[in-house]
């Protein structure tokens, strides 16, 4: 029997050995096809899962199908020992060409999504609204306080405010506060024209940044967190009421900016340059709108156009060429691999596509993906795929022109086309198989380890009330390691830990950065804006209760007590890439406005902004509410939240049916429920995976 490296490769193996080798490759081909198609079926079935939806379903599925055609053809080359095989033209000119295009477009899609998330974050310039630590809100309790003449209001003591002299109740209405009739014209930034325009259509994103520092000066400096309802001047004088009712006074973003080095180091290391000015924010908003609604559709159309071009070319080549008919051309049993002919003209587009992919597309993708960070491992999978393609393709040419010519018998045991099969397998494993595995692991971890209700890592103050402005565990987050508080490593997946993250400025900035990488930064941005809006509403209710002490007992301007967090139902995971239709008039109001008790308790537990006061809101608060609606909830909003229909439709109906928003500060309560749940179940888990322990 000939040696393994005998040049006469036909006599190197007996007929039984050839049969065994062919059977081995056929078995491997069948198992490989079963794994490929099964993982692809699960990927399509779970396409609405958050681990899979961000991968680009159409691009991934199309690339997997085309790669399967190419891999199957190469296996047929090995089994039948013929080149080119009957399916070579379609496998190379159609399958592998479309596979390379889909892989490159997937990389561009994840780059666009990451840049889109960054643009959303840049729209919110906290320094544009407040440059000093914001004056703090009033802590309102359900019990009567002996030191206060107004029931339910905590008044400052003389020790807290030694030099402050509050105006008497008789002087307050005649102070700088305008009357109800003058409210629309009280501020040059909130005229009646603004209110009328806001009633007709949702405002642009630039209205979210009003009032700006150019129109209103920054508020006086004050401690980062306090329980006093009013703040005196920096020099210690009395507080004028105009400073308290100024809209800029209520525009500070939660959590309060911290003067510690933690916040400055974190902002310089983990955040990008914030956009200043409403004109710049408007330009960013204009760039976000096509990215949000059209970008993925455009990328899919590019792949569809590529498929059409390669299909037409392959069909024409199949018609006009003789070498690529549906029958074998060369039998390896009668011709050595050293005499293998080169591909004809019909394979020119496929060869050009492969070389353009190797020397143009992959370097561009490497450069773009170097700036991307995502929590779904899409970037990592693409980098592994590109590196493997480089290695396997160059090894394929070395194997074909050097190794097999030196030892032809290797062409039978380990043929050169096997390297291309390995490249396609690695791409399928990183693009299809691994996201499916991660989706099942995430579901299993969520079902097996529900959020603990045991002792909290960060407990609130001695009071049993859950107050957002309470000084919760701030002393524990003093260390900074690479820009991230070291105490974040002690956090666990509990609601108390989540509350600590929302209360601490440094941790909340890190949380927003993780949300950017999680492609849902609109959730913490909505939470931030809603808290600022609810705080302004609470201050307005407090002032109304101060003017009318007799009605304060009947109104429920109080912090709701909830000893434990009750989880609302999880919203739908289905991605909403298309336009959201307006709620129809035939929809029943009772079914659309049904909100679970647990969900309402969750919002009141974390935000403590529930109010049933029916006093109409002032125009500048209504304008701010409509701005939040137009930027987060309205159809086609630049920061559109992924909400279920039962939550979104009542809010849309409330803003579309009338120019006047419903009374009270909890118009977005149901929206906040789902946002809190989504952040806790998704982004907070990713936050713990990076900085803490899940």
C-alpha positions as CSV (number, residue, x, y, z in Angstrom):
1,X,0.0,0.0,0.0
2,X,1.3,3.5,-0.8
3,X,2.5,5.8,1.9
4,X,0.2,8.7,3.0
5,X,2.4,11.2,1.1
6,X,2.7,9.1,-2.1
7,X,2.2,11.4,-5.2
8,X,0.0,8.7,-6.7
9,X,-3.0,9.6,-4.6
10,X,-5.3,7.2,-6.5
11,X,-3.5,4.2,-5.2
12,X,-2.9,5.6,-1.7
13,X,-6.4,4.4,-0.6
14,X,-8.3,1.2,-1.3
15,X,-11.9,1.2,-2.3
16,X,-13.0,0.4,1.3
17,X,-11.0,3.3,2.6
18,X,-12.6,5.6,0.0
19,X,-16.0,4.4,1.1
20,X,-15.2,4.9,4.8
21,X,-13.9,8.4,4.0
22,X,-17.0,9.3,2.0
23,X,-19.3,8.0,4.7
24,X,-17.5,10.0,7.3
25,X,-17.9,13.2,5.3
26,X,-21.5,12.5,4.6
27,X,-22.3,11.9,8.3
28,X,-20.5,15.1,9.2
29,X,-22.4,16.9,6.5
30,X,-25.8,15.7,7.8
31,X,-25.0,16.6,11.4
32,X,-23.7,20.0,10.3
33,X,-26.8,20.6,8.3
34,X,-29.1,19.6,11.2
35,X,-27.2,21.9,13.6
36,X,-27.3,24.8,11.1
37,X,-31.0,24.6,10.2
38,X,-32.1,23.9,13.8
39,X,-30.3,27.0,15.2
40,X,-31.6,29.0,12.3
41,X,-35.2,27.9,13.0
42,X,-34.8,28.8,16.7
43,X,-33.3,32.2,15.7
44,X,-36.3,33.0,13.5
45,X,-38.7,31.7,16.2
46,X,-37.2,33.9,18.9
47,X,-36.6,36.9,16.7
48,X,-38.4,39.2,19.1
49,X,-36.2,38.4,22.0
50,X,-34.0,41.3,23.1
51,X,-30.9,39.2,22.5
52,X,-31.8,38.5,18.9
53,X,-33.8,41.5,17.8
54,X,-30.8,43.8,17.8
55,X,-28.7,41.5,15.6
56,X,-30.6,42.4,12.4
57,X,-33.0,39.5,11.8
58,X,-33.3,39.8,8.0
59,X,-29.6,40.3,7.5
60,X,-28.7,37.4,9.7
61,X,-31.2,34.9,8.3
62,X,-30.4,35.8,4.7
63,X,-26.7,35.4,5.4
64,X,-27.2,32.1,7.1
65,X,-29.2,30.7,4.3
66,X,-26.7,31.8,1.7
67,X,-23.8,30.5,3.7
68,X,-25.6,27.1,4.0
69,X,-25.8,26.9,0.2
70,X,-22.0,27.6,-0.1
71,X,-21.1,25.2,2.7
72,X,-23.2,22.4,1.2
73,X,-21.6,22.9,-2.2
74,X,-18.1,22.6,-0.7
75,X,-19.1,19.4,1.1
76,X,-20.4,18.0,-2.2
77,X,-17.0,18.8,-3.7
78,X,-15.4,16.6,-1.0
79,X,-17.9,13.8,-1.2
80,X,-18.2,13.5,-5.0
81,X,-14.6,14.4,-5.7
82,X,-15.6,16.6,-8.5
83,X,-14.7,20.2,-9.4
84,X,-16.7,22.3,-10.1
85,X,-19.7,20.5,-8.8
86,X,-23.2,21.0,-10.3
87,X,-24.1,23.7,-7.7
88,X,-20.7,25.5,-7.7
89,X,-21.9,28.5,-9.8
90,X,-24.9,29.2,-7.6
91,X,-23.0,28.5,-4.4
92,X,-20.2,30.9,-5.2
93,X,-21.8,33.5,-7.4
94,X,-25.0,33.7,-5.3
95,X,-24.5,32.1,-1.9
96,X,-21.1,33.3,-0.7
97,X,-21.4,36.7,-2.4
98,X,-24.6,37.4,-0.6
99,X,-23.1,36.0,2.7
100,X,-20.2,38.4,2.5
101,X,-22.5,41.4,1.8
102,X,-24.8,40.5,4.7
103,X,-21.9,40.2,7.2
104,X,-20.6,43.7,6.2
105,X,-24.1,45.2,6.4
106,X,-24.6,43.7,9.9
107,X,-21.5,45.4,11.1
108,X,-22.7,48.7,9.7
109,X,-26.1,48.2,11.3
110,X,-24.7,47.8,14.8
111,X,-22.5,50.8,14.3
112,X,-25.5,52.9,13.3
113,X,-27.5,51.7,16.3
114,X,-24.7,52.5,18.7
115,X,-24.2,56.0,17.2
116,X,-28.0,56.5,17.3
117,X,-27.9,55.7,21.1
118,X,-25.1,58.2,21.6
119,X,-27.0,60.9,19.7
120,X,-30.0,60.3,21.9
121,X,-27.8,60.8,25.0
122,X,-26.2,63.9,23.6
123,X,-29.6,65.5,23.2
124,X,-29.8,65.8,26.9
125,X,-27.4,68.5,28.1
126,X,-27.7,68.7,31.8
127,X,-25.5,71.8,31.9
128,X,-27.9,73.5,29.5
129,X,-30.6,73.4,32.2
130,X,-28.8,73.9,35.4
131,X,-25.1,74.7,36.2
132,X,-25.3,74.5,40.0
133,X,-26.7,71.9,42.4
134,X,-30.4,72.3,42.0
135,X,-32.6,73.5,44.9
136,X,-34.2,70.4,46.4
137,X,-37.8,69.5,46.5
138,X,-40.1,69.5,49.5
139,X,-40.4,66.2,51.4
140,X,-44.2,65.8,51.9
141,X,-45.4,63.2,54.3
142,X,-48.8,61.7,55.1
143,X,-48.7,62.7,58.8
144,X,-49.2,66.2,60.2
145,X,-46.1,68.0,61.5
146,X,-46.3,69.9,64.7
147,X,-43.7,72.5,63.5
148,X,-45.7,73.4,60.5
149,X,-48.8,75.5,60.3
150,X,-49.9,73.8,57.2
151,X,-50.9,70.1,57.5
152,X,-48.6,67.7,55.6
153,X,-45.8,70.3,55.0
154,X,-42.4,70.1,56.6
155,X,-41.4,73.6,57.4
156,X,-37.7,74.6,58.0
157,X,-36.6,75.3,61.5
158,X,-34.8,78.4,62.6
159,X,-31.5,76.4,62.8
160,X,-31.9,75.4,59.2
161,X,-32.6,78.9,58.0
162,X,-31.2,81.5,60.4
163,X,-31.3,84.4,58.0
164,X,-34.3,83.6,55.9
165,X,-37.6,85.5,56.2
166,X,-40.5,84.1,54.4
167,X,-43.2,86.4,53.1
168,X,-46.5,86.2,54.9
169,X,-49.5,84.5,53.4
170,X,-51.1,87.8,52.7
171,X,-48.0,89.0,50.8
172,X,-47.5,85.8,48.7
173,X,-50.3,86.4,46.1
174,X,-48.9,89.9,45.5
175,X,-45.4,88.7,45.1
176,X,-43.7,88.2,41.7
177,X,-46.0,85.2,41.0
178,X,-48.3,86.0,38.1
179,X,-52.0,85.4,38.3
180,X,-53.7,82.6,36.5
181,X,-54.9,84.9,33.7
182,X,-51.3,86.2,33.2
183,X,-49.7,82.8,33.3
184,X,-49.4,82.2,29.5
185,X,-47.7,85.6,29.1
186,X,-45.8,85.6,32.4
187,X,-42.5,84.3,30.9
188,X,-41.0,85.4,27.5
189,X,-40.2,81.8,26.9
190,X,-43.7,80.5,27.4
191,X,-46.0,82.7,25.5
192,X,-49.6,81.9,24.5
193,X,-48.3,81.1,21.0
194,X,-46.1,78.4,22.4
195,X,-49.0,76.9,24.2
196,X,-51.3,77.0,21.2
197,X,-48.6,75.5,19.0
198,X,-48.0,72.7,21.5
199,X,-51.7,72.0,21.6
200,X,-51.8,71.4,17.9
201,X,-48.7,69.2,17.4
202,X,-46.0,67.6,19.6
203,X,-43.1,70.0,20.0
204,X,-39.7,69.4,18.6
205,X,-37.0,67.9,20.7
206,X,-35.4,71.3,21.3
207,X,-38.4,72.2,23.4
208,X,-37.3,69.5,25.9
209,X,-34.3,71.6,26.7
210,X,-36.2,74.8,27.6
211,X,-35.7,76.9,29.5
212,X,-32.1,77.4,28.7
213,X,-29.5,79.2,30.7
214,X,-29.5,82.1,28.3
215,X,-33.2,82.9,29.2
216,X,-33.0,82.1,32.9
217,X,-30.0,82.4,35.2
218,X,-28.9,79.4,37.2
219,X,-30.5,79.0,40.6
220,X,-28.6,79.8,43.8
221,X,-26.2,77.2,45.1
222,X,-27.6,74.8,47.7
223,X,-26.6,71.5,49.4
224,X,-26.8,68.5,47.2
225,X,-29.6,67.0,49.2
226,X,-31.8,68.6,51.8
227,X,-35.2,68.4,53.4
228,X,-36.0,72.1,53.5
229,X,-38.8,73.2,51.2
230,X,-37.3,76.6,50.3
231,X,-33.7,77.6,49.7
232,X,-32.2,81.0,50.6
233,X,-29.8,83.0,48.5
234,X,-26.2,82.2,48.3
235,X,-25.4,85.2,50.4
236,X,-27.9,84.2,53.1
237,X,-30.7,86.7,52.3
238,X,-34.4,85.9,52.1
239,X,-35.6,83.8,49.2
240,X,-37.7,85.7,46.7
241,X,-40.7,83.8,45.4
242,X,-39.8,84.5,41.8
243,X,-36.7,82.4,42.3
244,X,-38.8,79.5,43.3
245,X,-41.5,79.7,40.7
246,X,-39.1,80.3,37.8
247,X,-39.4,77.4,35.4
248,X,-35.6,77.1,35.2
249,X,-35.7,76.4,38.9
250,X,-37.6,73.1,38.3
251,X,-35.6,72.1,35.3
252,X,-32.8,70.3,37.0
253,X,-32.3,66.7,36.0
254,X,-32.3,63.9,38.5
255,X,-30.2,62.7,40.2
256,X,-28.7,66.0,41.4
257,X,-25.3,66.8,40.1
258,X,-22.6,66.0,42.6
259,X,-19.6,68.2,43.3
260,X,-17.4,65.3,44.2
261,X,-14.5,64.1,42.1
262,X,-16.4,60.9,41.3
263,X,-18.9,62.7,39.1
264,X,-16.3,64.7,37.2
265,X,-14.0,61.7,36.6
266,X,-16.9,59.6,35.5
267,X,-18.3,62.2,33.2
268,X,-14.9,62.7,31.6
269,X,-14.1,59.1,31.1
270,X,-17.4,57.4,30.4
271,X,-19.5,60.0,28.6
272,X,-19.1,61.9,25.4
273,X,-19.2,65.6,24.9
274,X,-22.7,66.8,25.6
275,X,-24.5,69.1,23.1
276,X,-25.1,72.6,24.1
277,X,-27.9,74.7,22.6
278,X,-31.3,73.9,21.3
279,X,-30.2,74.4,17.6
280,X,-27.6,71.7,17.9
281,X,-30.1,69.4,19.6
282,X,-32.5,70.0,16.7
283,X,-29.9,68.9,14.2
284,X,-29.2,65.8,16.2
285,X,-32.9,65.1,16.4
286,X,-33.1,65.4,12.7
287,X,-30.4,62.8,12.3
288,X,-32.0,60.5,14.8
289,X,-35.4,60.4,13.0
290,X,-34.2,58.5,9.9
291,X,-31.8,56.3,11.9
292,X,-34.6,55.2,14.2
293,X,-37.3,54.5,11.6
294,X,-35.5,54.0,8.3
295,X,-31.9,52.8,8.9
296,X,-32.6,49.1,9.3
297,X,-35.1,49.2,6.4
298,X,-32.5,50.8,4.2
299,X,-29.8,48.2,5.1
300,X,-32.3,45.4,4.3
301,X,-33.1,47.0,1.0
302,X,-29.4,47.1,0.2
303,X,-29.0,43.4,0.8
304,X,-32.2,42.7,-1.2
305,X,-30.7,44.7,-4.1
306,X,-27.5,42.7,-3.8
307,X,-29.4,39.4,-3.9
308,X,-31.3,40.6,-7.0
309,X,-28.0,41.5,-8.8
310,X,-26.3,38.2,-8.0
311,X,-29.4,36.2,-8.9
312,X,-29.7,37.9,-12.3
313,X,-26.0,37.4,-13.0
314,X,-25.9,33.8,-12.0
315,X,-29.0,33.0,-14.1
316,X,-27.4,34.6,-17.1
317,X,-24.2,32.8,-16.6
318,X,-26.0,29.5,-16.1
319,X,-27.8,30.1,-19.4
320,X,-24.8,31.1,-21.6
321,X,-22.0,29.0,-20.2
322,X,-21.3,25.3,-20.9
323,X,-18.9,24.6,-18.0
324,X,-21.5,25.3,-15.3
325,X,-24.3,23.2,-16.4
326,X,-26.1,20.9,-14.0
327,X,-23.6,18.0,-14.4
328,X,-20.1,17.3,-13.1
329,X,-17.3,18.8,-15.2
330,X,-14.1,17.2,-13.8
331,X,-13.7,13.9,-12.0
332,X,-10.8,13.9,-9.5
333,X,-10.5,10.1,-10.0
334,X,-9.0,10.8,-13.5
335,X,-7.3,14.1,-12.8
336,X,-4.9,15.1,-10.1
337,X,-5.5,18.2,-7.9
338,X,-2.4,19.8,-9.4
339,X,-4.2,19.9,-12.8
340,X,-7.4,21.5,-11.4
341,X,-8.6,24.2,-13.8
342,X,-9.3,27.7,-12.9
343,X,-12.7,29.2,-12.7
344,X,-14.2,30.7,-15.8
345,X,-15.6,34.1,-16.5
346,X,-19.0,33.4,-14.8
347,X,-17.2,33.5,-11.4
348,X,-15.7,36.9,-11.9
349,X,-18.4,38.8,-9.8
350,X,-18.0,36.3,-6.9
351,X,-14.2,36.7,-6.9
352,X,-14.4,40.5,-7.0
353,X,-16.9,40.5,-4.2
354,X,-14.6,38.2,-2.0
355,X,-11.5,40.4,-2.6
356,X,-13.5,43.6,-2.0
357,X,-14.8,42.0,1.2
358,X,-11.3,41.1,2.4
359,X,-9.4,44.2,1.5
360,X,-12.0,47.0,1.7
361,X,-15.1,46.0,3.7
362,X,-13.4,44.2,6.6
363,X,-10.9,47.0,7.3
364,X,-13.7,49.6,7.2
365,X,-15.7,47.3,9.6
366,X,-12.7,47.0,11.9
367,X,-12.3,50.8,12.0
368,X,-16.0,51.4,12.7
369,X,-16.5,48.6,15.2
370,X,-13.5,49.8,17.2
371,X,-15.7,52.6,18.6
372,X,-18.7,50.4,19.4
373,X,-19.5,48.8,22.7
374,X,-22.7,46.7,23.1
375,X,-24.0,44.3,25.7
376,X,-25.3,41.8,23.2
377,X,-21.8,40.6,22.0
378,X,-22.7,41.5,18.4
379,X,-19.4,43.4,18.0
380,X,-17.4,40.6,19.5
381,X,-19.1,38.0,17.2
382,X,-18.4,40.2,14.1
383,X,-14.8,40.7,15.0
384,X,-14.4,36.9,15.5
385,X,-16.0,36.3,12.2
386,X,-13.8,38.8,10.3
387,X,-10.6,37.4,11.9
388,X,-11.6,33.9,11.1
389,X,-12.4,34.7,7.5
390,X,-9.0,36.3,7.0
391,X,-7.3,33.3,8.5
392,X,-9.3,30.7,6.6
393,X,-9.3,32.4,3.2
394,X,-5.5,33.0,3.1
395,X,-5.0,29.4,4.5
396,X,-7.2,28.2,1.7
397,X,-5.0,29.7,-1.0
398,X,-1.8,28.5,0.7
399,X,-3.4,25.0,1.1
400,X,-4.5,24.9,-2.6
401,X,-1.3,26.2,-4.3
402,X,1.4,24.9,-1.9
403,X,0.3,22.1,0.4
404,X,-1.8,20.1,-2.0
405,X,0.7,20.5,-4.8
406,X,3.5,19.2,-2.5
407,X,1.4,16.3,-1.1
408,X,-1.7,15.6,-3.3
409,X,-3.1,13.0,-1.0
410,X,-4.0,15.7,1.5
411,X,-6.6,16.9,-1.0
412,X,-8.6,13.8,-0.2
413,X,-8.2,13.7,3.6
414,X,-8.3,17.4,4.3
415,X,-9.3,19.3,1.1
416,X,-8.8,23.0,0.7
417,X,-12.5,23.8,0.6
418,X,-12.8,22.6,4.2
419,X,-11.2,25.9,5.3
420,X,-14.0,27.9,3.7
421,X,-16.5,25.6,5.4
422,X,-14.8,26.4,8.7
423,X,-15.1,30.1,8.0
424,X,-18.9,29.8,7.3
425,X,-19.4,27.7,10.4
426,X,-17.7,30.2,12.7
427,X,-19.9,33.0,11.2
428,X,-23.0,31.0,11.7
429,X,-22.0,30.1,15.3
430,X,-21.4,33.8,16.3
431,X,-24.3,35.3,14.3
432,X,-27.1,32.7,14.9
433,X,-26.2,30.0,17.3
434,X,-24.6,32.0,20.1
435,X,-27.4,34.6,20.3
436,X,-30.0,31.8,20.6
437,X,-28.0,30.2,23.4
438,X,-27.7,33.6,25.2
439,X,-31.4,34.2,24.9
440,X,-32.2,30.8,26.6
441,X,-29.6,31.4,29.3
442,X,-31.1,34.9,30.0
443,X,-34.6,33.4,30.3
444,X,-33.4,30.6,32.5
445,X,-31.5,33.0,34.8
446,X,-34.6,35.2,35.1
447,X,-36.9,32.3,35.9
448,X,-34.5,30.5,38.2
449,X,-33.3,33.5,40.2
450,X,-36.1,36.0,40.7
451,X,-35.2,39.3,42.4
452,X,-34.5,38.8,46.0
453,X,-36.8,40.4,48.6
454,X,-34.3,39.8,51.5
455,X,-32.1,42.3,53.2
456,X,-31.2,45.2,51.0
457,X,-27.6,46.1,50.2
458,X,-28.4,49.8,50.5
459,X,-31.1,50.5,53.0
460,X,-33.0,53.8,53.1
461,X,-33.0,56.1,56.1
462,X,-34.7,55.3,59.4
463,X,-38.0,56.3,58.0
464,X,-40.0,53.6,56.4
465,X,-41.0,55.9,53.6
466,X,-39.2,55.5,50.2
467,X,-38.2,59.0,49.2
468,X,-36.3,59.5,46.0
469,X,-34.5,62.5,47.6
470,X,-33.4,60.7,50.7
471,X,-29.6,60.4,51.2
472,X,-29.5,56.7,50.4
473,X,-26.1,55.0,50.7
474,X,-24.2,57.9,49.2
475,X,-21.3,57.5,51.7
476,X,-20.6,54.0,50.4
477,X,-19.9,55.2,46.8
478,X,-17.0,57.4,47.5
479,X,-14.2,55.3,45.9
480,X,-13.5,55.5,42.3
481,X,-11.7,52.8,40.3
482,X,-11.2,53.6,36.6
483,X,-14.0,56.1,36.8
484,X,-16.6,53.7,38.3
485,X,-17.5,53.7,42.0
486,X,-15.9,50.7,43.7
487,X,-19.0,50.2,45.8
488,X,-20.9,49.2,42.7
489,X,-19.2,45.8,43.0
490,X,-21.2,45.2,46.2
491,X,-24.6,45.7,44.4
492,X,-26.9,42.7,43.8
493,X,-30.0,42.2,41.8
494,X,-32.4,43.6,44.3
495,X,-34.7,46.6,44.2
496,X,-32.8,48.3,46.9
497,X,-29.6,48.1,44.9
498,X,-31.5,49.4,41.9
499,X,-32.8,52.3,43.9
500,X,-29.2,53.1,45.0
501,X,-28.2,53.3,41.4
502,X,-31.0,55.7,40.6
503,X,-30.2,57.9,43.5
504,X,-26.4,58.2,43.1
505,X,-25.3,60.6,40.4
506,X,-22.1,58.7,39.5
507,X,-23.8,55.3,39.4
508,X,-26.7,56.7,37.4
509,X,-24.3,58.2,34.8
510,X,-22.6,54.7,34.5
511,X,-26.1,53.2,34.2
512,X,-26.9,55.5,31.3
513,X,-23.7,54.5,29.6
514,X,-24.7,50.9,29.9
515,X,-28.1,51.8,28.5
516,X,-26.3,53.2,25.5
517,X,-24.6,49.9,24.9
518,X,-27.9,48.1,25.5
519,X,-29.5,50.2,22.8
520,X,-32.3,51.5,25.1
521,X,-30.9,54.7,26.4
522,X,-34.4,56.3,26.0
523,X,-35.6,54.5,29.1
524,X,-33.3,56.2,31.7
525,X,-33.7,59.5,29.8
526,X,-37.4,59.2,30.1
527,X,-37.0,58.3,33.8
528,X,-34.8,61.4,34.2
529,X,-37.2,63.8,32.5
530,X,-40.3,62.3,34.2
531,X,-38.7,62.8,37.6
532,X,-37.8,66.4,36.9
533,X,-41.4,67.0,35.7
534,X,-42.9,65.2,38.7
535,X,-40.8,67.3,41.0
536,X,-42.0,70.5,39.4
537,X,-45.6,69.3,39.8
538,X,-45.0,68.5,43.4
539,X,-43.6,71.9,44.1
540,X,-46.6,73.5,42.3
541,X,-49.0,71.4,44.4
542,X,-47.1,72.4,47.5
543,X,-47.5,76.0,46.7
544,X,-51.2,75.5,46.0
545,X,-51.6,73.8,49.4
546,X,-49.7,76.7,51.0
547,X,-52.1,79.2,49.5
548,X,-55.2,77.1,50.4
549,X,-54.4,75.3,53.7
550,X,-58.1,74.3,54.1
551,X,-57.9,72.1,50.9
552,X,-54.6,70.5,51.8
553,X,-56.2,67.9,54.0
554,X,-58.5,66.7,51.2
555,X,-55.8,66.6,48.5
556,X,-53.4,63.7,48.5
557,X,-50.1,65.6,48.1
558,X,-48.2,62.9,49.9
559,X,-45.5,60.4,49.5
560,X,-47.1,57.0,49.2
561,X,-45.7,54.3,51.5
562,X,-44.8,51.0,49.9
563,X,-42.7,48.7,52.1
564,X,-41.8,46.4,49.3
565,X,-41.5,46.7,45.5
566,X,-44.3,44.9,43.6
567,X,-43.2,44.0,40.1
568,X,-45.5,45.0,37.3
569,X,-46.0,42.6,34.5
570,X,-43.2,42.5,31.9
571,X,-44.0,44.4,28.7
572,X,-43.9,42.8,25.3
573,X,-40.5,42.1,23.8
574,X,-41.7,42.6,20.3
575,X,-39.7,45.3,18.6
576,X,-41.7,48.1,17.0
577,X,-39.7,49.1,13.9
578,X,-42.7,50.3,11.9
579,X,-44.9,53.3,12.5
580,X,-47.2,53.2,15.5
581,X,-50.9,53.8,14.5
582,X,-53.0,56.2,16.5
583,X,-55.5,54.5,18.8
584,X,-58.8,54.0,17.0
585,X,-62.0,55.6,18.3
586,X,-63.6,52.2,18.6
587,X,-61.2,51.0,21.2
588,X,-62.8,50.5,24.5
589,X,-61.5,52.9,27.2
590,X,-61.8,50.4,30.0
591,X,-59.6,47.8,28.3
592,X,-57.0,50.3,27.2
593,X,-56.7,52.1,30.5
594,X,-56.5,49.1,32.8
595,X,-53.4,49.3,34.9
596,X,-52.5,46.6,37.4
597,X,-52.3,47.5,41.1
598,X,-48.8,46.1,41.3
599,X,-47.7,48.4,38.5
600,X,-49.2,51.5,40.1
601,X,-47.5,50.5,43.4
602,X,-44.2,50.1,41.6
603,X,-44.2,53.6,40.2
604,X,-45.3,55.2,43.5
605,X,-42.6,53.2,45.3
606,X,-39.7,54.5,43.3
607,X,-40.9,58.0,42.3
608,X,-43.3,59.0,45.1
609,X,-45.1,61.4,42.7
610,X,-48.6,60.0,42.8
611,X,-51.1,62.8,43.1
612,X,-54.9,62.9,42.7
613,X,-55.1,66.7,42.9
614,X,-57.4,68.0,40.2
615,X,-56.0,71.5,40.1
616,X,-55.1,72.4,36.5
617,X,-51.4,72.6,35.8
618,X,-49.9,75.9,34.8
619,X,-49.1,76.4,31.1
620,X,-45.4,75.9,31.4
621,X,-45.9,72.5,33.1
622,X,-48.5,71.5,30.5
623,X,-46.0,72.5,27.8
624,X,-43.4,70.3,29.4
625,X,-45.7,67.4,29.7
626,X,-46.5,67.7,26.0
627,X,-42.8,67.9,25.2
628,X,-42.2,64.6,27.1
629,X,-45.1,63.1,25.2
630,X,-43.8,64.3,21.8
631,X,-40.3,63.1,22.4
632,X,-40.9,59.7,24.0
633,X,-44.5,58.4,23.3
634,X,-46.0,60.0,20.2
635,X,-45.9,58.1,17.0
636,X,-42.6,58.9,15.2
637,X,-41.0,60.3,18.3
638,X,-37.2,60.5,18.1
639,X,-36.8,58.8,21.5
640,X,-39.7,56.4,21.1
641,X,-40.2,54.0,24.0
642,X,-40.9,50.3,23.5
643,X,-44.2,50.2,25.3
644,X,-47.1,47.8,25.1
645,X,-50.3,48.9,23.4
646,X,-52.4,48.9,26.6
647,X,-50.0,51.5,28.1
648,X,-49.3,53.6,25.0
649,X,-52.8,54.0,23.6
650,X,-54.4,55.7,26.6
651,X,-51.6,58.3,26.8
652,X,-51.8,59.0,23.0
653,X,-55.6,59.3,23.3
654,X,-55.3,61.8,26.1
655,X,-52.9,64.1,24.2
656,X,-54.5,63.7,20.8
657,X,-58.2,64.1,21.8
658,X,-57.7,67.5,23.6
659,X,-55.1,70.2,23.8
660,X,-55.4,70.2,27.6
661,X,-53.6,67.4,29.4
662,X,-55.4,65.5,32.1
663,X,-55.1,67.1,35.5
664,X,-52.6,65.8,38.0
665,X,-48.9,64.9,37.7
666,X,-49.3,61.2,37.1
667,X,-50.4,61.3,33.4
668,X,-47.2,59.2,32.6
669,X,-47.6,56.8,35.6
670,X,-48.4,53.8,33.5
671,X,-45.5,54.5,31.1
672,X,-43.2,54.9,34.1
673,X,-44.2,51.4,35.3
674,X,-43.0,49.7,32.2
675,X,-39.9,51.8,32.0
676,X,-38.9,50.9,35.5
677,X,-39.6,47.3,34.9
678,X,-37.6,47.3,31.7
679,X,-34.6,49.0,33.2
680,X,-34.7,46.7,36.2
681,X,-35.0,43.5,34.2
682,X,-32.7,44.4,31.3
683,X,-30.3,47.3,31.7
684,X,-29.7,46.8,35.4
685,X,-28.7,43.2,34.8
686,X,-26.2,44.3,32.2
687,X,-25.0,47.0,34.7
688,X,-24.4,44.3,37.3
689,X,-22.6,42.1,34.8
690,X,-20.1,44.9,34.2
691,X,-19.7,46.7,37.5
692,X,-21.4,44.5,40.2
693,X,-22.5,41.0,40.5
694,X,-25.7,39.7,38.9
